[in-house]
Amino acid sequence: MSSVSARIVLAVSVVVLALVSSLVVVAIPSGDRAAAEPATAPPDDDVVAVHADGVTGDGVDVAVLDPTGFDTDADAYADAVVAARAFGPGPTVGPNAGDVHGTRSARQVAAVAPNASLHLAGFDGETGYGRAMAWAVRQDVDVVVVPAAFHGKPGTGESVVENVTSRAVARGVVVVVAAGNTARGTYRATYDRVRNGALVVEDGVRNYLRGDDRVVRAWLSWTDAGPEESYALELYRVTDTGSRLVARSVPYEADREPNARLNVRVEPGTHFLVVRGPDRPTGSTVRVTSATNGLQHVTVRGSLVAPATADGVLAVGAWNPVQGRLAAYSSSGPTLAGQGVDVVATARADDGFRGSSVAAARAGGVAALVRAVRPNATPAVVESYLERTARDVGVEGVDARTGGGLLRPERAVTAALADARNTTVDPGTTSAALQARADSTPDAPGSSTPGAPDTSTLPFVANAAVLFAYAGARTTQARV
């Protein structure tokens, strides 16, 4: 390489590093862009039925964590807000903050559980996320909704974000998270086919980008790496005289798991990615994820993103209610740790808001309705109500892409009431109509075992400081 070329690459790398240090990505679902669909989606009629029967989330506290912040005076939920905080300099939380992603997510939660109390937390990076989650736990909330994604994590369950999240679940909090929107922007492979220090993808080393985004954001993560192994993601542009290196990823060393990321503005044209590594096969698993572009070669299975990859969470995929199918962009399991999507839910709102963020927010509202009728139900029990009452879609039975199926709020609440029918019922929480319906509903297969304790026995082994002790640096998060 000439000295001039070396200086160009160095300059590009410095620019990429500067961008990555404060990057917050807006993840717009790209999988359905070609589909001509109306901006509105049909309402969940069974949610309306649950409200008509008197179950609206009374007595339940829900926290919503989002990197963009919240408008605390939003008409849809202003009266329900009991606490709001911003963790980090990025998000704005307060009156007239605007119709940002967090505001829209909280609006969806309130639409499903209108009488639940809301705790709104904006966060910036891993450190902010850890502090926000710890704050929510200290607020003694029943449900936490996270309509956000942290990329650049292979899904082994050992990253900072995953640990922070699973510890909240161990505390007894139901954590509902978005599966992600990167099913068409993920490629995962074993580093066993190598050509000149590059991973062979199908028949070559190039993985072309789809879409014409002027900013390319991509992450590379890897596992089982030896002490002398290192990997990088390179972005090239095709020109009349050949391929030109545009940028090389920058390592991110603040997490427990190794990863690198790339964020750069590009000129119009054809671009492709190359995974660079050792000159020999290593057996390491590498994963490329792009939040801005689809990839020529994709691995839909395993495209689930953190914190949906954490143990014990309710991971929610995106259901396209207009086309009656799973949204093409909806991320999927299984992860390397075996995590998958638990349920799918409506991913389009009447204000045009769409993506797995919408699905997670609505599922979080349903979890709040279940907690309203069974306030001591453990996270696992709450999850079981939503999963076993869902309508099977996609592959028959539970699968990694759609989990138990399409969420059915009324059936989930009714199942919870069926298990609670022999307990004292608070008349202010449970309607006579739903209770009567539950009394006449036989126990469904998979219902909780009679006599089983309903309160979590898992100790919360970490206090608020430990929750984010490892979150020593900011990372990239995407609203999904």
ZAMARGU-4260 file (C-alpha; in steps of 0.2 Angstrom, whole numbers, plus 5000, padded with zeros to 4 digits):
<rodrens>
0) 5000/5000/5000 | 5007/5017/4995 | 5009/5030/5009 | 4995/5041/5002 | 4983/5026/5002
5) 4989/5022/5020 | 4985/5040/5025 | 4968/5039/5017 | 4963/5023/5026 | 4970/5031/5043
10) 4959/5046/5040 | 4944/5036/5037 | 4947/5026/5052 | 4949/5041/5063 | 4932/5048/5056
15) 4924/5031/5060 | 4930/5031/5077 | 4924/5049/5081 | 4906/5044/5074 | 4906/5028/5084
20) 4910/5035/5101 | 4893/5044/5102 | 4882/5034/5090 | 4864/5032/5092 | 4855/5023/5078
25) 4837/5024/5072 | 4833/5007/5066 | 4819/5009/5052 | 4812/4992/5047 | 4818/4989/5029
30) 4811/4972/5026 | 4794/4979/5021 | 4798/4994/5012 | 4793/4987/4995 | 4776/4982/5002
35) 4762/4994/4998 | 4753/4995/5015 | 4742/5008/5023 | 4750/5018/5038 | 4736/5012/5049
40) 4733/4994/5056 | 4717/4986/5062 | 4715/4988/5081 | 4718/4973/5093 | 4699/4969/5096
45) 4703/4957/5110 | 4712/4971/5119 | 4696/4982/5117 | 4686/4967/5124 | 4698/4966/5139
50) 4695/4984/5143 | 4676/4982/5141 | 4677/4968/5155 | 4686/4980/5167 | 4704/4975/5166
55) 4714/4990/5162 | 4731/4988/5172 | 4725/4996/5188 | 4738/4994/5202 | 4752/4989/5190
60) 4768/4999/5187 | 4777/4999/5170 | 4794/5006/5166 | 4798/5010/5148 | 4817/5012/5144
65) 4821/5020/5127 | 4837/5029/5121 | 4828/5044/5113 | 4818/5050/5129 | 4800/5054/5132
70) 4788/5068/5131 | 4780/5067/5149 | 4766/5078/5144 | 4760/5067/5129 | 4741/5067/5129
75) 4740/5048/5128 | 4748/5045/5145 | 4752/5061/5154 | 4741/5057/5169 | 4749/5040/5171
80) 4767/5046/5173 | 4773/5044/5191 | 4791/5046/5188 | 4803/5050/5174 | 4822/5051/5173
85) 4836/5053/5160 | 4852/5043/5162 | 4865/5051/5151 | 4866/5067/5141 | 4858/5060/5125
90) 4839/5058/5129 | 4827/5072/5133 | 4814/5067/5146 | 4802/5081/5151 | 4787/5091/5144
95) 4786/5095/5126 | 4801/5083/5122 | 4793/5079/5105 | 4785/5064/5097 | 4801/5054/5098
100) 4803/5035/5098 | 4801/5033/5117 | 4785/5044/5117 | 4778/5033/5104 | 4783/5017/5113
105) 4775/5023/5129 | 4759/5028/5120 | 4757/5010/5114 | 4759/5003/5132 | 4746/5015/5138
110) 4734/5010/5124 | 4734/4992/5130 | 4735/4996/5149 | 4728/5013/5151 | 4727/5013/5170
115) 4744/5006/5173 | 4757/5019/5181 | 4771/5023/5170 | 4790/5026/5174 | 4799/5033/5159
120) 4818/5032/5158 | 4829/5038/5144 | 4846/5031/5143 | 4862/5034/5133 | 4873/5019/5130
125) 4877/5003/5141 | 4881/5014/5156 | 4864/5023/5154 | 4855/5007/5151 | 4862/4999/5167
130) 4857/5014/5177 | 4840/5015/5170 | 4837/4997/5173 | 4843/4998/5191 | 4832/5013/5193
135) 4817/5004/5187 | 4820/4989/5199 | 4822/5002/5213 | 4805/5009/5208 | 4798/4992/5211
140) 4790/4991/5194 | 4780/4975/5189 | 4785/4976/5170 | 4799/4984/5161 | 4798/4987/5142
145) 4813/4989/5131 | 4810/4994/5113 | 4828/4995/5109 | 4842/4985/5103 | 4861/4984/5106
150) 4870/4977/5091 | 4888/4969/5090 | 4884/4955/5103 | 4885/4937/5097 | 4871/4932/5109
155) 4880/4920/5121 | 4871/4929/5136 | 4887/4935/5143 | 4887/4953/5138 | 4885/4968/5149
160) 4867/4972/5142 | 4862/4954/5144 | 4868/4952/5162 | 4860/4968/5167 | 4843/4963/5160
165) 4843/4945/5166 | 4847/4951/5184 | 4831/4962/5183 | 4821/4947/5179 | 4829/4937/5193
170) 4822/4951/5204 | 4805/4946/5199 | 4802/4960/5185 | 4794/4955/5169 | 4806/4962/5156
175) 4798/4963/5138 | 4810/4967/5124 | 4810/4970/5105 | 4817/4955/5095 | 4825/4968/5083
180) 4823/4973/5064 | 4838/4965/5057 | 4833/4948/5050 | 4838/4954/5032 | 4854/4963/5039
185) 4862/4948/5048 | 4875/4936/5043 | 4883/4923/5054 | 4896/4909/5050 | 4910/4899/5057
190) 4927/4906/5052 | 4933/4890/5044 | 4933/4895/5025 | 4947/4908/5023 | 4954/4916/5008
195) 4969/4928/5010 | 4964/4932/5027 | 4946/4935/5023 | 4930/4925/5027 | 4923/4916/5012
200) 4904/4920/5011 | 4896/4908/4999 | 4907/4908/4983 | 4918/4924/4987 | 4923/4935/5001
205) 4911/4949/4997 | 4894/4952/5005 | 4885/4966/4995 | 4874/4979/5004 | 4856/4981/4999
210) 4847/4998/5000 | 4854/5015/4996 | 4856/5022/5013 | 4869/5036/5014 | 4875/5031/5031
215) 4881/5013/5033 | 4881/5006/5051 | 4887/4988/5054 | 4894/4978/5068 | 4905/4963/5069
220) 4906/4951/5084 | 4914/4935/5087 | 4916/4921/5100 | 4928/4907/5105 | 4943/4918/5099
225) 4960/4914/5105 | 4972/4927/5113 | 4980/4931/5097 | 4965/4932/5086 | 4957/4948/5080
230) 4944/4952/5067 | 4939/4967/5057 | 4925/4973/5046 | 4929/4982/5030 | 4918/4992/5019
235) 4922/4994/5000 | 4915/5004/4986 | 4914/4997/4968 | 4922/5010/4956 | 4926/5010/4937
240) 4944/5006/4941 | 4941/4992/4954 | 4936/4991/4973 | 4941/5005/4985 | 4942/5003/5004
245) 4930/5016/5012 | 4932/5012/5030 | 4938/4998/5043 | 4929/4994/5059 | 4935/5000/5076
250) 4936/4988/5090 | 4925/4991/5105 | 4934/4984/5121 | 4922/4990/5135 | 4911/4975/5134
255) 4915/4957/5140 | 4912/4950/5122 | 4924/4956/5108 | 4916/4966/5094 | 4919/4980/5082
260) 4908/4993/5073 | 4908/5003/5058 | 4898/5019/5055 | 4902/5030/5040 | 4894/5041/5027
265) 4895/5034/5009 | 4893/5041/4992 | 4880/5033/4981 | 4885/5017/4973 | 4888/4999/4976
270) 4896/4994/4992 | 4901/4977/5000 | 4908/4971/5017 | 4922/4959/5020 | 4926/4950/5036
275) 4945/4951/5039 | 4954/4939/5051 | 4968/4926/5053 | 4975/4918/5038 | 4970/4901/5044
280) 4953/4894/5050 | 4950/4897/5068 | 4932/4889/5072 | 4926/4906/5079 | 4908/4911/5076
285) 4907/4928/5068 | 4892/4938/5065 | 4889/4954/5055 | 4874/4965/5058 | 4868/4980/5049
290) 4854/4991/5055 | 4854/5002/5040 | 4856/4990/5025 | 4850/4972/5020 | 4864/4960/5015
295) 4866/4950/5000 | 4870/4934/5010 | 4859/4933/5026 | 4857/4922/5041 | 4839/4925/5047
300) 4841/4912/5060 | 4851/4919/5074 | 4847/4937/5070 | 4840/4941/5087 | 4848/4956/5096
305) 4852/4961/5114 | 4843/4963/5126 | 4831/4950/5118 | 4846/4938/5119 | 4846/4939/5138
310) 4840/4924/5149 | 4822/4925/5155 | 4815/4940/5145 | 4800/4940/5134 | 4807/4943/5117
315) 4793/4949/5105 | 4794/4948/5086 | 4785/4959/5073 | 4769/4954/5065 | 4762/4962/5050
320) 4743/4964/5053 | 4740/4970/5035 | 4748/4956/5026 | 4744/4943/5040 | 4762/4936/5041
325) 4778/4939/5051 | 4786/4955/5046 | 4801/4951/5034 | 4813/4962/5045 | 4808/4953/5061
330) 4824/4946/5070 | 4824/4928/5074 | 4832/4915/5086 | 4840/4904/5090 | 4855/4913/5097
335) 4871/4904/5102 | 4864/4902/5119 | 4848/4895/5112 | 4837/4910/5115 | 4823/4913/5103
340) 4807/4924/5100 | 4794/4920/5113 | 4778/4928/5104 | 4775/4940/5090 | 4763/4955/5091
345) 4755/4968/5080 | 4770/4979/5074 | 4760/4994/5066 | 4751/5008/5075 | 4738/5020/5069
350) 4751/5034/5069 | 4762/5025/5057 | 4774/5019/5070 | 4780/5002/5065 | 4793/4989/5070
355) 4797/4976/5083 | 4797/4991/5095 | 4778/4992/5093 | 4776/4974/5096 | 4786/4974/5112
360) 4776/4989/5118 | 4760/4981/5115 | 4765/4964/5123 | 4772/4974/5138 | 4755/4981/5140
365) 4747/4964/5140 | 4760/4958/5153 | 4754/4973/5163 | 4736/4967/5161 | 4741/4949/5167
370) 4750/4956/5182 | 4734/4966/5186 | 4724/4950/5189 | 4739/4940/5195 | 4750/4952/5204
375) 4762/4939/5212 | 4765/4930/5196 | 4783/4927/5192 | 4791/4932/5175 | 4791/4914/5169
380) 4772/4912/5174 | 4767/4929/5165 | 4777/4923/5150 | 4768/4907/5150 | 4751/4915/5149
385) 4756/4925/5134 | 4764/4910/5125 | 4752/4896/5128 | 4737/4907/5123 | 4745/4914/5107
390) 4739/4908/5090 | 4751/4897/5081 | 4758/4905/5066 | 4772/4900/5054 | 4780/4883/5057
395) 4768/4872/5067 | 4772/4873/5085 | 4784/4883/5095 | 4798/4889/5083 | 4813/4901/5084
400) 4805/4915/5073 | 4787/4916/5080 | 4789/4908/5097 | 4772/4902/5103 | 4763/4912/5090
405) 4753/4928/5088 | 4748/4937/5105 | 4730/4936/5110 | 4727/4948/5125 | 4710/4942/5130
410) 4715/4924/5130 | 4730/4928/5140 | 4721/4938/5153 | 4707/4925/5154 | 4720/4911/5157
415) 4727/4921/5171 | 4710/4923/5179 | 4707/4904/5177 | 4722/4901/5188 | 4717/4914/5200
420) 4699/4909/5202 | 4702/4900/5218 | 4710/4915/5226 | 4703/4930/5233 | 4699/4942/5219
425) 4700/4961/5221 | 4684/4967/5214 | 4692/4983/5209 | 4704/4974/5198 | 4695/4959/5190
430) 4678/4961/5182 | 4664/4949/5186 | 4662/4945/5167 | 4680/4939/5165 | 4680/4930/5182
435) 4664/4921/5176 | 4672/4917/5160 | 4688/4910/5169 | 4677/4900/5181 | 4670/4891/5166
440) 4686/4889/5156 | 4695/4872/5159 | 4714/4873/5163 | 4723/4873/5147 | 4738/4862/5144
445) 4754/4870/5150 | 4745/4880/5164 | 4754/4882/5180 | 4755/4868/5192 | 4741/4869/5206
450) 4749/4873/5223 | 4765/4880/5215 | 4772/4896/5223 | 4767/4911/5213 | 4781/4922/5220
455) 4799/4922/5213 | 4811/4913/5224 | 4826/4919/5214 | 4837/4931/5225 | 4842/4947/5216
460) 4861/4944/5219 | 4866/4961/5213 | 4862/4978/5220 | 4859/4994/5209 | 4878/4997/5208
465) 4882/4979/5202 | 4868/4980/5189 | 4879/4992/5179 | 4896/4989/5187 | 4903/4982/5170
470) 4894/4996/5159 | 4910/5007/5159 | 4908/5014/5142 | 4894/5019/5130 | 4889/5008/5116
475) 4877/5008/5101 | 4859/5006/5103 | 4845/5006/5090 | 4827/5010/5092 | 4817/4996/5085
</rodrens>
